[in-house]
Amino acid sequence: MTVRLIRGEVERAAAAIRAGGAVAMPTETVYGLAADATNPDAINRVFALKDRPTDHPLIVHLADPEDLDRWAPAASDLARRLAQLVWPGPLTLIVPRSDRFPASVAGGRDSVGLRVPAHPMAREMIRLAGVPVAAPSANRFGRVSPTTAQHVLDDLGEFLDDERDVVLDGGPCPVGVESTIVDTTVEPLQILRVGGVSSAEISALLGTELADAHGPARASGMLPSHYAPACQVRLVDSHDDALALKAGTPGARTLDLTHDVARYARELYGELRRADADGVTTLIAVLPEAVGLGHAIRDRLTKAAAPRPA
């Protein structure tokens, strides 16, 4: 049977969360595969559905910024300040994990990533469910993130259970790339993943510089290869370079939306998926300038083009 795709029926989605099921929920960034973040069995099933290594932490989504104190009482003053300034929005804060969350949701770590999504359907679902939800991107691990409900069905439809799971269709994601992740448990704060909020914006809000990520991988998107389509991705710096490379590469297609960086972010994952659907063997992508959202697009394209693990 085909898993249920529902439009606007947020209470049904919340009921599925309360019953231990999984819900593909829309956010402003990408669709997340949501489950009760306090239920170890539900968390384990998310890992299984995604075929995701269990030491790779999940991001937990809260309904409101005020929930930070309840679920992360040991969060620092800087974390609270960022939450007040940016949430709801595409920013994940790494904070000390309270014992209200099982260790499995954080890949066994003592810290956990929290955020409040800006999508109204996601926030309403979490409120109605009555619990935070662990919600990594709703795709098989390492593959291209979904930005529409159909993308979710394409990736996970055969694995979801029609009796307990649903796909909540909230339309295309307006940002299109994942949240920025900031580790607030270290000094200075570290950017673990660039995303919908730039490091320059965060630095300006706090009045302090942030450090680049260093140390072991401890958050989503820190692996060298990720967000990868089946086709080969090759990167160039200009449209002319893309055309020159395409001329000598059979089965190639170019991708250049550098004239509109917001659109590039919004449509990037759809373009990667479309290349596979159309049988493209090589996608030649022009890198945007490393400013604002350009940082996130460059990061995703670089990981998509990286050598794939065996």
C-alpha positions, -999 to +999 in steps of 0.1 A: +000+000+000+011+036-006+018+057+024-007+084+030+000+119+016-020+145+035-025+182+028-033+205+057-043+177+081-019+186+108-038+169+136-035+136+118+002+141+115+004+149+152-016+118+160+009+097+141+038+112+161+020+105+194+014+069+183+051+063+176+049+067+138+070+088+114+059+120+096+076+136+067+070+172+076+076+204+056+100+230+070+114+262+055+147+244+047+139+208+036+114+181+045+123+163+077+114+128+088+099+135+122+094+112+151+089+116+189+123+127+201+116+113+236+107+078+224+138+056+218+119+031+196+106+059+174+141+073+172+156+040+162+130+036+135+141+069+119+177+057+117+164+025+101+141+042+076+170+065+065+196+037+067+215+062+087+245+053+110+233+054+146+262+075+157+252+103+134+231+127+155+195+138+147+184+174+150+155+179+174+127+204+165+108+224+190+075+243+186+085+276+201+117+295+211+104+295+247+107+257+248+145+260+249+146+265+287+124+235+292+143+210+270+178+224+274+181+240+308+219+240+306+220+260+274+244+290+276+234+326+276+248+329+240+226+300+229+195+317+245+204+349+229+207+334+194+174+315+199+156+347+208+171+365+178+168+339+150+141+313+160+119+304+143+143+301+115+170+280+098+195+278+127+203+247+148+220+252+181+242+225+197+236+226+234+241+203+264+217+174+262+193+171+291+182+137+303+148+144+289+162+132+256+176+097+251+213+095+242+203+078+209+188+109+194+222+126+197+242+096+185+253+089+220+267+123+226+262+146+256+251+174+234+221+177+211+211+200+182+179+220+186+159+243+164+125+259+159+114+256+123+098+286+106+072+266+087+038+271+103+026+235+096+057+220+112+053+242+144+016+234+147+022+197+143+049+198+171+025+217+194-003+193+188+020+163+192+030+176+226+066+165+222+097+177+203+104+158+172+137+144+159+136+153+122+166+146+099+160+152+062+134+128+048+157+108+024+180+079+025+213+087+042+238+106+021+214+112-008+199+145-020+176+162+005+139+165-003+123+199-008+088+187-019+065+159-007+069+141-039+107+139-033+099+122+000+077+096-016+103+090-043+130+083-017+111+067+013+077+057-001+086+020-002+100+020+033+072+039+051+043+021+067+008+030+055-007+021+088+014+044+110+033+069+089+022+100+068+037+125+045+025+160+054+024+181+022+032+217+029+043+227-006+079+234-018+104+244+009+111+282+005+148+282+016+158+249+001+191+241+020+194+229+055+198+249+086+231+264+098+245+245+128+263+264+155+280+246+184+274+267+215+291+243+239+326+255+229+344+288+230+345+305+206+313+292+191+319+271+160+300+269+127+296+232+121+275+235+089+267+266+068+231+269+059+201+292+058+217+318+081+252+330+072+280+331+097+284+368+090+248+374+101+253+354+133+285+372+141+268+405+135+239+395+158+263+384+186+290+410+181+317+384+181+335+362+155+327+325+152+353+298+145+352+273+117+344+237+125+373+216+138+374+183+157+354+151+150+321+151+130+294+157+155+265+171+135+245+165+103+263+174+071+298+173+084+309+143+064+330+150+033+305+133+009+268+141+013+237+154-006+249+133-035+229+124-067+237+093-087+253+113-115+288+128-113+289+164-102+317+186-114+323+222-103+334+252-122+338+289-114+320+305-144+294+299-170+320+300-198+340+273-179+308+252-177+301+255-214+337+246-223+336+215-201+301+204-214+314+205-250+338+178-242+316+157-218+290+134-234+258+133-215+265+164-195+242+192-183+251+226-168+236+242-138+240+279-133+217+300-112+243+323-099+224+353-110+198+346-083+214+330-052+181+326-033+166+307-063+198+287-066+194+275-030+156+269-034+160+248-065+194+232-060+182+198-047+154+196-073+179+202-100+202+174-087+172+150-086+161+161-120+195+153-135+192+117-123+156+114-135+167+126-169+196+102-172+223+129-170+257+114-165+276+145-155+261+177-139+284+207-143+275+232-116+288+268-115+297+278-080+282+311-067+302+337-049+311+328-013+287+354+002+255+348+022+236+318+010+264+313-015+284+296+013+257+270+018+253+263-019+290+259-024+292+236+006+264+213-007+278+212-042+313+205-029+299+175-009+278+163-038+310+163-060+332+146-034+344+110-039+316+087-027+323+062+001+325+026-010 
